[in-house]
Structure formats: C-alpha cells, structure tokens
Amino acid sequence: MKWNKITIETTTAAEDMLGYELQQMGIQGIEIEDHVPLTEEEKKIMYVDLLPDDIAPDDGTARISFYLHDEEDLTVILAKIREKMEEISAFLPVGSGRITLGETKDEDWINNWKAFFKPIRLDEDIVIKPTWETLEDRKEGDIVIEIDPGTAFGSGSHETTKLCILALKKYLRGGEVLLDVGTGSGILSIIGLKLGAGRTVATDIDPNAIRASRENFGINGVTEDQAGVYRVNILNKEEADSFYKENDGLKYDVVVANILADVIIPLSGIVPPLLKEGGIFITSGIINTKEEEVKEAILSHGFSILEINHMKDWVSIVACKEDNGD
C-alpha cells in the first residue's frame, strides 16, 4: 500500500492556524518541524526532560507534513490547501507556501506519530493522556482523560481546546446539562462530565468525529445515560429542528463551541433558545483578527460577555444569556 507525503513550507507565525485548518479538513497525523525553542513551562507540561544541544536557531520557517492514501484525490486536496493558505495570508505571513510531494510504502505511518503524542498537564489537576501511554507521575486528585484522536481531532493540546477546558473548569458547578457543538474527539464533553456536569449532548457534522467520540466515551467510562452523540449540523434549520424535537426541546445550562469564528458568528444567533436564562456560552477557535467580529455578533444576540481570554493567536469568549423576559 502506498501513501503520499505532502509537505508545506510555511512560517512559525502561520503553522498553528494552518495545522488547525488541515485538521478541520480531516487530515490526521500532522507533523510540524520548526526551530522554536520550548519554554520551561512547555517542557514541564509535555514531560520533556532532555533535548538535543544542536538545535538550529529559529529562523521563522516551518514545515508541515502529513500522509494521504494514494487513492485520495490529490488535486482536490491540494487546491483546498492552497485556498486555505490564501485565506490565512490575509492576516498572517505564510512564507513560500511551497508544497512538495513524496511517497512511502510504510503502512504503519499512521501509528508512528503516536511516539510524539505524550501526556499533557493542562493545569494543576487536569491531565490529557493518550490511550497508549502510561502516566508515571499521577497525583492524588488528578482528573485524567484518556483520548485516542483517531481520524477526529482534539487532543487537548491545542490552545483553543485548552481555553475551553479552563472555562469549563471555572463555570461548571455540578449537575449541569452541557451541549458540545462540534465535539471532534469528544474531549470537552468528557472533561465536562469529569468536572461535574450531569449530562452532555455532543454534536458534530463529521461521521469520524461521531465514531471517535463514542469510542472515547467508552474509554473514559462515560455511559449512554450521561452522554448523547448526534451527527447534526446545528446551523442547518431542518437538521436542527429534528435534533431539537428528538431531545424534546431540551434547554442547556452550558453550550461550548470550539469551532471557528465564521461558524461561531451565525451560531451565536441559534444558541439563545437552547440556553436557560443565565446559561453560559463558551466559545473558542477564534483567531485574534476575528475577535471583534465575534464579540459584536455575540452581543447582538442578547448575551453579556463575562470574559475574553487569549492564548497565543487564539481567543475564547465566555458569555451569559441575559434574562429578557422570554
């Protein structure tokens, strides 16, 4: 079996956004090469003890590589990548954007990347652990979530996911009903339950995400009574109406959406009827250049903003549904 290796030459400024867009396209096992030195904090949360001494100086360049089965339509995929790079170039330097192709017969490439996916401590007591790793220094009181991203994404390591997790930790008090829009690997639903939510409803438009979420729920001991998983596009009225009917018009205490700004903007007008009065709307996946646009959309739909948090180039906005007498 043959696999095509695609390598994109870009910049460290754009690597995060480009990697995120590739994951949105369903591309997995992304490898990023750059010369950015790890901070002491990053070494700690990634459990890195020793690094080579001969790392080249950071020159601002980066390479992103991934593999595709040779039956995939490269013309279509490369066109999508170039389109995304053009969009990103409007607000970030993308470098040469040169794309090179290679070929490999290594049928196990899809598992090789796992060697680089290690346990990540998000804060003092939340740890994300890949299913194939062993957590050597588990502390009393740790909340450990086991994740196998599979063909979905969401390992907890991306800044957008971290921002959502920290917001859930702050605003969940116990017993809430949580709606997780664009669940990916199911990680936010699982963490929500671990933090005390009484039930979660997870939705996504990608069948791979639905499968991965169900598998990760099982790995983490989440029962069917605790979580429902639905393949639905909440932005599609027909699909949304069917989803609401199936859930008997359920209203939620918290809605979390780690997607993209261009989805959160219309979503902010759809979420209010789903939230209880005083309910919390947690959003992330917002590139900083879209912050004001998302903020305006959220405010225009009857929310008050509780806080705005930043992590690298990413933004999370947490809002509350105001009591308007409805």
C-alpha positions as CSV (number, residue, x, y, z in Angstrom):
1,M,0.0,0.0,0.0
2,K,1.4,3.4,-1.0
3,W,1.0,6.7,0.8
4,N,1.7,10.2,-0.5
5,K,3.6,12.5,1.8
6,I,2.7,16.2,1.5
7,T,5.0,18.8,2.9
8,I,4.1,22.5,3.1
9,E,6.8,25.1,3.6
10,T,5.4,28.0,5.7
11,T,6.2,30.2,8.8
12,T,6.1,29.7,12.5
13,A,3.6,32.5,12.6
14,A,1.2,30.5,10.4
15,E,1.9,27.0,11.4
16,D,-0.7,26.9,14.2
17,M,-3.5,28.2,12.1
18,L,-2.6,26.1,9.1
19,G,-2.3,23.0,11.2
20,Y,-5.8,23.7,12.6
21,E,-7.2,24.1,9.1
22,L,-5.7,20.8,8.0
23,Q,-7.3,19.1,11.0
24,Q,-10.6,20.7,10.0
25,M,-10.2,19.0,6.6
26,G,-10.0,15.7,8.4
27,I,-6.2,15.3,7.9
28,Q,-4.6,13.5,10.8
29,G,-1.1,12.7,12.0
30,I,0.3,16.2,11.2
31,E,4.0,16.7,11.8
32,I,5.3,20.2,12.4
33,E,9.0,21.0,12.1
34,D,10.4,24.3,13.3
35,H,13.2,25.7,15.4
36,V,11.2,27.4,18.1
37,P,12.7,26.6,21.5
38,L,10.4,25.1,24.1
39,T,9.8,27.3,27.2
40,E,10.3,25.8,30.6
41,E,6.6,25.7,31.1
42,E,6.1,23.7,27.8
43,K,8.9,21.3,28.8
44,K,7.0,20.7,32.1
45,I,3.6,20.0,30.7
46,M,5.0,17.9,27.9
47,Y,7.1,15.8,30.2
48,V,10.3,16.7,28.3
49,D,13.5,16.1,30.3
50,L,16.3,16.2,27.7
51,L,16.6,18.0,24.4
52,P,19.5,17.9,21.9
53,D,22.0,20.7,22.2
54,D,22.5,21.2,18.4
55,I,19.0,22.6,17.6
56,A,19.3,25.2,14.8
57,P,18.4,28.8,15.6
58,D,14.8,29.9,15.0
59,D,14.6,31.4,11.5
60,G,10.9,31.8,11.4
61,T,10.4,29.0,9.0
62,A,8.3,25.8,9.5
63,R,7.4,22.6,7.6
64,I,4.1,20.8,8.0
65,S,3.9,17.3,6.7
66,F,1.1,14.7,6.6
67,Y,0.3,11.5,4.7
68,L,-2.6,10.6,2.4
69,H,-3.6,7.2,0.8
70,D,-2.7,7.1,-2.8
71,E,-6.4,6.7,-3.7
72,E,-7.1,10.1,-2.3
73,D,-7.7,12.9,-5.0
74,L,-4.6,15.0,-4.5
75,T,-5.7,17.6,-7.0
76,V,-8.8,18.4,-4.9
77,I,-6.9,18.3,-1.5
78,L,-4.0,20.5,-2.7
79,A,-6.5,23.0,-4.2
80,K,-8.2,23.2,-0.8
81,I,-4.9,23.7,1.0
82,R,-3.9,26.5,-1.4
83,E,-7.2,28.1,-0.8
84,K,-6.8,28.0,2.9
85,M,-3.3,29.3,2.7
86,E,-4.5,32.3,0.7
87,E,-7.1,33.0,3.3
88,I,-4.6,32.8,6.1
89,S,-2.2,35.1,4.2
90,A,-4.7,37.9,4.5
91,F,-3.7,38.3,8.2
92,L,-0.6,36.1,8.7
93,P,2.7,35.7,6.8
94,V,2.6,32.2,5.2
95,G,6.1,32.2,3.7
96,S,6.8,30.5,0.4
97,G,3.8,28.2,0.6
98,R,5.7,25.7,-1.5
99,I,4.2,22.2,-1.5
100,T,6.3,19.1,-2.2
101,L,5.1,15.5,-2.7
102,G,6.8,12.3,-1.7
103,E,5.8,8.7,-1.5
104,T,6.1,5.9,1.1
105,K,5.1,2.3,1.4
106,D,5.2,2.3,5.2
107,E,1.8,1.1,6.1
108,D,2.2,1.9,9.7
109,W,2.9,5.6,9.3
110,I,-0.5,6.3,10.8
111,N,0.8,4.9,14.2
112,N,4.3,6.3,14.0
113,W,3.2,9.8,15.0
114,K,1.9,8.4,18.3
115,A,5.5,8.4,19.6
116,F,5.3,12.2,19.8
117,F,1.9,12.4,21.5
118,K,2.6,12.4,25.2
119,P,0.6,13.1,28.4
120,I,-0.2,16.8,28.7
121,R,-0.9,18.5,32.1
122,L,-3.2,21.4,31.3
123,D,-3.1,22.8,34.8
124,E,-2.5,21.6,38.4
125,D,-5.1,18.7,38.2
126,I,-6.2,18.1,34.6
127,V,-4.2,15.7,32.5
128,I,-4.8,14.5,28.9
129,K,-3.3,11.1,28.3
130,P,-3.2,9.2,25.0
131,T,-4.6,5.7,25.4
132,W,-1.3,4.0,24.5
133,E,0.8,6.0,27.1
134,T,1.3,5.4,30.8
135,L,1.1,8.3,33.2
136,E,4.1,7.9,35.5
137,D,3.6,10.8,37.9
138,R,-0.2,10.8,38.6
139,K,-1.0,12.9,41.6
140,E,-3.8,12.5,44.1
141,G,-6.9,14.4,42.8
142,D,-5.8,14.4,39.2
143,I,-8.5,14.3,36.6
144,V,-7.2,12.1,33.8
145,I,-8.9,12.0,30.4
146,E,-7.8,9.3,28.0
147,I,-8.0,10.2,24.4
148,D,-7.4,8.4,21.1
149,P,-8.0,11.1,18.5
150,G,-8.2,8.6,15.6
151,T,-9.5,10.4,12.5
152,A,-11.1,13.1,14.5
153,F,-9.1,15.8,16.2
154,G,-9.0,17.3,19.7
155,S,-6.3,16.0,22.0
156,G,-6.4,18.9,24.4
157,S,-3.1,20.2,23.4
158,H,-4.3,23.0,21.0
159,E,-4.7,26.4,22.6
160,T,-8.4,26.7,21.5
161,T,-9.2,23.4,23.3
162,K,-7.2,24.5,26.4
163,L,-9.2,27.8,26.6
164,C,-12.5,25.9,26.5
165,I,-11.3,23.4,29.2
166,L,-10.2,26.2,31.5
167,A,-13.6,27.9,31.1
168,L,-15.5,24.7,31.8
169,K,-13.5,24.3,34.9
170,K,-14.4,27.8,36.1
171,Y,-18.1,27.8,35.3
172,L,-19.3,24.2,35.9
173,R,-20.6,23.9,39.4
174,G,-22.2,20.4,39.3
175,G,-25.2,18.8,37.7
176,E,-25.4,21.0,34.6
177,V,-26.6,19.8,31.2
178,L,-23.9,20.6,28.6
179,L,-24.2,21.0,24.8
180,D,-20.9,20.4,23.0
181,V,-21.2,21.8,19.4
182,G,-18.5,20.4,17.1
183,T,-17.3,17.8,19.6
184,G,-14.4,16.4,17.5
185,S,-12.9,13.7,19.7
186,G,-15.5,14.3,22.5
187,I,-12.8,15.7,24.8
188,L,-14.8,18.7,26.0
189,S,-17.8,16.5,26.8
190,I,-15.7,14.1,28.7
191,I,-14.0,16.8,30.7
192,G,-17.3,18.5,31.4
193,L,-18.6,15.3,32.9
194,K,-15.4,14.8,34.9
195,L,-15.9,18.3,36.2
196,G,-19.4,17.6,37.5
197,A,-21.8,18.1,34.6
198,G,-24.8,15.8,35.0
199,R,-25.2,15.1,31.3
200,T,-23.7,16.1,27.9
201,V,-25.1,16.2,24.4
202,A,-22.3,16.1,21.8
203,T,-22.9,17.1,18.1
204,D,-20.7,17.1,15.0
205,I,-21.2,17.0,11.2
206,D,-18.3,14.6,10.7
207,P,-19.1,10.8,11.0
208,N,-15.5,10.2,12.0
209,A,-16.0,12.6,15.0
210,I,-19.2,10.8,16.0
211,R,-17.4,7.4,16.0
212,A,-14.3,8.8,17.8
213,S,-16.5,10.5,20.4
214,R,-18.4,7.3,21.2
215,E,-15.1,5.3,21.4
216,N,-13.5,7.9,23.7
217,F,-16.7,8.0,25.9
218,G,-16.3,4.2,26.3
219,I,-12.6,4.5,27.2
220,N,-13.4,7.0,29.9
221,G,-16.3,5.1,31.4
222,V,-19.0,7.5,30.1
223,T,-22.4,5.8,29.9
224,E,-25.2,6.4,27.5
225,D,-27.2,7.9,30.3
226,Q,-24.5,10.5,30.7
227,A,-23.9,11.4,27.1
228,G,-25.8,11.5,23.8
229,V,-24.0,11.8,20.4
230,Y,-25.6,13.2,17.4
231,R,-24.5,13.8,13.8
232,V,-26.2,17.1,13.1
233,N,-25.4,20.5,11.6
234,I,-26.9,22.9,14.1
235,L,-26.7,25.7,11.5
236,N,-29.0,23.8,9.1
237,K,-32.6,24.6,10.1
238,E,-34.1,21.3,9.0
239,E,-31.4,19.3,10.8
240,A,-31.6,21.5,13.9
241,D,-35.4,21.2,14.2
242,S,-35.1,17.5,14.0
243,F,-32.4,17.5,16.7
244,Y,-34.5,19.7,19.0
245,K,-37.5,17.5,18.5
246,E,-35.6,14.4,19.3
247,N,-34.3,16.0,22.5
248,D,-37.8,17.3,23.5
249,G,-36.8,20.9,23.3
250,L,-34.1,20.5,25.9
251,K,-32.5,23.7,27.2
252,Y,-28.9,23.6,28.4
253,D,-27.0,25.2,31.2
254,V,-23.9,25.5,29.2
255,V,-23.1,25.5,25.5
256,V,-19.5,25.1,24.4
257,A,-18.3,25.5,20.8
258,N,-14.7,25.1,19.9
259,I,-15.0,25.7,16.2
260,L,-14.1,28.7,14.0
261,A,-15.1,32.3,14.1
262,D,-17.1,32.1,10.9
263,V,-19.2,29.4,12.4
264,I,-19.5,30.9,15.9
265,I,-20.9,34.2,14.4
266,P,-24.1,32.6,13.0
267,L,-24.2,30.1,15.9
268,S,-24.5,33.0,18.4
269,G,-27.9,33.6,16.9
270,I,-29.0,30.0,17.2
271,V,-27.8,29.3,20.7
272,P,-30.0,31.6,22.8
273,P,-33.2,29.5,22.5
274,L,-31.2,26.5,23.6
275,L,-29.9,28.1,26.7
276,K,-31.6,28.5,30.0
277,E,-31.8,32.0,31.4
278,G,-28.4,32.8,32.8
279,G,-26.9,30.0,30.8
280,I,-23.2,30.1,29.8
281,F,-22.0,30.2,26.2
282,I,-18.3,29.2,25.9
283,T,-16.6,29.8,22.5
284,S,-13.1,29.3,21.2
285,G,-11.4,28.6,17.9
286,I,-11.4,32.3,17.2
287,I,-8.3,33.7,15.6
288,N,-7.4,37.1,17.1
289,T,-8.1,39.0,13.9
290,K,-11.7,37.9,14.2
291,E,-12.2,38.8,17.9
292,E,-14.2,42.0,17.4
293,E,-16.4,40.5,14.8
294,V,-17.3,37.5,17.0
295,K,-17.7,39.8,20.0
296,E,-20.2,42.0,18.2
297,A,-22.2,39.0,17.0
298,I,-22.5,37.6,20.5
299,L,-23.5,40.9,22.0
300,S,-26.1,41.5,19.3
301,H,-28.0,38.3,20.2
302,G,-28.8,39.1,23.8
303,F,-25.6,37.9,25.6
304,S,-23.5,39.7,28.1
305,I,-19.8,39.0,27.9
306,L,-18.3,37.6,31.1
307,E,-14.7,37.4,30.0
308,I,-12.3,37.2,27.0
309,N,-9.2,35.2,27.2
310,H,-6.2,34.9,24.9
311,M,-3.6,32.1,24.3
312,K,-1.1,32.8,21.5
313,D,-3.1,33.8,18.5
314,W,-6.4,32.4,19.8
315,V,-9.3,33.9,21.6
316,S,-12.0,32.5,23.8
317,I,-15.2,34.5,24.6
318,V,-17.4,33.4,27.5
319,A,-20.9,35.0,27.6
320,C,-24.1,34.7,29.6
321,K,-27.6,34.7,28.3
322,E,-29.4,37.7,29.7
323,D,-32.9,37.4,31.2
324,N,-35.1,39.2,28.6
325,G,-38.4,38.1,30.0
326,D,-38.9,35.4,27.3
